[in-house]
Amino acid sequence: MPFYERGNVRIRYEEAGSGFPLLVTPGGGLNSRVSNWPTAVFNSMDIFKDEFRCITMDQRNANGGESTGPIPESDPWGAFADDQLGLMDHLGIKQFLFMGYCIGGCFAMKLMERAPERVVGGVLVQTVGHHPDHPDYMYNSGRDVWAPELLPKRPDLTQAQVDKFLHDLYRVRPEFVYSVSKDFARSCQTPILVLPDDVPAHPLVSSVEVAQLCPNAEINVFPWREPAELKARTIDRVRRFLRAHRR
């Protein structure tokens, strides 16, 4: 599989199809990796490759993936954005659509903040966000699931680095979708389609707030995964959104 390298960061990625570029990141929290697509709520790499140049990647330091890099000392959401934008630069892509599952909702909002001229539209699928009844759900997941698997394989990393990283991700801004402020959301002009969920990792309130705060956001009916006919109509709505905002 191809890799993109920048300094001490190495990103594994895959491509499928042709057309306007669509960067899609699978779910899995900090273990967001290409191999998660077969179990996704729907597999965008397969579904949209007939009409778009679909690009996906293992996120930096995802267990089970092949992308590696340091633990950032500050601005961890910015570091993920650097990896994603760096990959687009490597592929010679200036403008693109973005669809993020789970933690990818946080990636999406950060990309819209960092590079609004490049992200022409975004789909947030079951976005991660702050759950008022489970405020440390994502922090605990990183501490108890992601870190214990990563650290034994990375003698260059310490528990203290990981603890600070998780704090900077999930506790510095304990509201909304973690990666951006509500003030930014109110100013965000990027077209957005939200596919909500309602579990501790993907609270419904976060999806609703994206739709309420972002001026050009729309939200899908919830629930939408069942029955099969409704899920199919939801996927068709995603396709129409992507078509409407490609350049």
C-alpha positions in Angstrom: 0.0 0.0 0.0 1.2 3.5 -0.7 2.7 5.8 2.0 3.2 9.5 2.4 6.1 10.7 4.5 6.8 14.1 6.1 9.7 14.2 8.5 9.0 11.7 11.2 5.4 11.1 10.2 4.5 8.2 7.9 0.9 7.9 6.6 -0.5 4.9 4.9 -3.4 5.6 2.5 -5.5 4.0 -0.2 -7.4 5.3 -3.2 -10.4 4.0 -5.2 -12.3 5.4 -8.2 -12.0 8.6 -10.1 -13.7 12.0 -10.2 -13.7 14.9 -7.7 -11.6 14.0 -4.6 -13.4 12.7 -1.5 -11.3 12.1 1.6 -13.1 9.7 3.9 -11.9 8.7 7.4 -13.4 5.6 9.0 -14.5 5.4 12.6 -12.8 3.8 15.5 -11.7 6.7 17.6 -7.9 6.9 17.9 -7.9 3.5 16.1 -9.4 5.0 12.9 -7.8 2.9 10.2 -8.5 1.6 6.7 -9.2 -1.9 7.8 -12.3 -0.6 9.7 -14.3 0.0 6.5 -15.9 -3.5 6.2 -17.7 -2.9 9.6 -18.6 0.7 9.0 -22.3 1.7 9.1 -21.8 2.1 5.3 -18.6 1.7 3.3 -18.0 4.9 1.5 -14.9 3.6 -0.3 -17.0 1.1 -2.1 -20.2 3.1 -2.4 -18.9 6.3 -3.9 -15.9 5.1 -5.9 -18.1 5.0 -9.0 -18.3 8.8 -9.0 -15.5 10.2 -6.8 -11.8 9.8 -6.3 -12.1 8.2 -2.8 -9.0 8.5 -0.6 -8.7 7.0 2.9 -5.9 6.6 5.4 -4.8 5.1 8.7 -4.6 7.9 11.2 -1.4 8.5 13.0 -0.7 5.9 15.7 -3.9 3.9 15.2 -3.5 0.4 16.5 -3.8 -2.1 13.7 -2.9 0.5 11.2 0.4 1.4 9.5 0.6 5.2 10.0 3.1 6.4 12.6 4.4 9.6 14.1 5.2 11.4 17.3 2.7 12.2 20.0 2.2 16.0 19.5 3.2 18.1 22.4 0.4 20.6 21.7 -2.6 21.0 19.4 -3.3 17.3 18.7 -6.3 18.1 16.5 -4.1 20.3 14.4 -1.6 17.5 14.1 -4.2 15.2 12.6 -5.2 18.0 10.2 -1.6 18.4 9.2 -1.5 14.7 8.3 -4.7 14.9 6.3 -3.8 18.2 4.5 -0.3 16.9 3.9 -1.6 13.8 2.2 -3.8 16.0 -0.1 -0.7 18.1 -0.9 1.3 14.9 -1.6 -1.5 13.8 -4.0 -1.6 17.2 -5.7 -5.1 17.9 -4.6 -6.1 21.4 -3.7 -9.8 21.2 -3.1 -11.7 18.2 -1.8 -14.8 16.9 -0.1 -14.5 15.3 3.3 -16.5 12.7 5.1 -15.6 11.7 8.6 -17.1 8.9 10.7 -17.0 8.9 14.5 -13.8 10.9 15.4 -13.9 12.0 11.8 -16.5 14.6 12.8 -13.9 16.3 14.9 -11.4 16.0 12.0 -14.0 17.6 9.7 -14.5 20.6 11.8 -10.8 21.1 12.3 -10.2 20.9 8.6 -12.9 23.5 8.0 -11.2 25.8 10.5 -7.7 25.3 9.2 -8.4 25.2 5.4 -11.8 26.6 4.6 -10.7 27.3 1.0 -9.8 23.7 0.4 -12.7 21.7 2.1 -15.7 22.4 -0.2 -18.2 20.3 1.8 -18.3 17.9 4.7 -20.3 15.0 5.9 -20.2 14.2 9.6 -21.3 10.6 10.2 -22.1 9.8 13.8 -19.7 12.4 15.2 -17.8 12.1 18.4 -18.6 14.8 20.8 -18.9 15.8 24.4 -21.7 13.8 26.2 -23.0 15.7 29.3 -23.8 12.4 31.0 -20.5 10.7 30.1 -18.0 13.6 30.1 -14.9 11.4 30.1 -16.1 8.7 27.8 -13.6 9.4 25.0 -10.7 10.2 27.4 -11.3 6.9 29.2 -11.5 5.0 25.9 -8.1 6.4 24.9 -6.6 5.6 28.3 -8.0 2.1 28.7 -8.2 0.8 25.1 -5.9 2.7 22.8 -2.9 3.5 25.0 -2.3 0.0 26.5 -2.0 -1.5 23.1 0.1 1.3 21.6 2.7 1.8 24.4 4.3 -1.7 24.4 5.0 -1.3 20.7 6.5 2.2 21.0 9.4 2.5 23.5 9.9 6.1 22.3 6.6 7.1 23.9 5.8 7.5 27.6 2.6 7.2 29.7 3.0 10.9 30.6 3.0 11.9 26.9 -0.1 9.8 26.2 -1.9 11.3 29.3 -1.2 14.8 28.1 -2.2 14.0 24.6 -5.6 12.6 25.7 -6.1 15.6 28.0 -5.4 18.0 25.2 -7.8 16.1 22.9 -10.8 15.7 25.2 -10.5 17.9 28.3 -9.1 21.2 27.2 -12.3 22.1 25.4 -15.0 19.8 27.0 -17.9 20.9 24.8 -19.3 20.3 21.4 -17.0 18.3 19.1 -13.7 18.9 21.0 -11.7 20.1 18.0 -13.2 23.5 17.5 -15.1 26.1 19.5 -18.8 26.9 19.3 -17.7 30.4 18.2 -16.0 28.9 15.2 -19.0 26.8 14.4 -21.2 29.9 14.2 -18.8 31.4 11.7 -18.2 28.3 9.6 -19.5 28.8 6.0 -18.6 25.3 4.7 -21.7 23.3 3.6 -22.2 20.4 6.1 -24.5 17.3 6.2 -24.9 15.6 9.6 -25.9 12.0 10.0 -26.6 11.8 13.8 -26.2 9.0 16.3 -27.1 8.7 20.0 -24.6 6.6 22.0 -22.1 7.8 24.6 -19.3 8.2 22.1 -21.6 9.8 19.5 -24.1 11.9 21.4 -27.1 13.2 19.6 -26.6 16.6 21.3 -23.3 17.1 19.4 -24.9 16.4 16.0 -27.8 18.7 16.8 -25.4 21.5 17.9 -23.5 21.2 14.6 -26.7 21.6 12.7 -27.9 24.5 14.9 -24.7 26.5 15.0 -23.1 26.1 11.5 -24.9 28.4 9.1 -24.8 26.0 6.1 -25.4 22.8 8.0 -28.3 20.4 7.5 -29.1 17.3 9.5 -30.6 14.0 8.5 -33.6 12.3 10.1 -32.8 10.2 13.2 -32.7 7.3 13.5 -31.7 6.4 10.0 -29.9 3.1 10.1 -33.1 1.0 10.1 -35.1 0.0 8.1 -32.9 -0.8 5.1 -35.0 1.5 2.9 -34.4 4.5 5.1 -30.7 3.7 5.3 -30.6 3.5 1.5 -32.4 6.9 1.2 -29.8 8.4 3.6 -26.9 7.1 1.5 -28.6 8.6 -1.5 -28.9 11.9 0.3 -25.2 11.8 1.0 -24.5 11.2 -2.7 -26.7 14.2 -3.7 -24.9 16.4 -1.1 -21.5 15.4 -2.5 -22.7 16.0 -6.1 -24.0 19.4 -5.2 -20.8 20.7 -3.7 -18.1 19.1 -5.8 -16.2 21.6 -8.0 
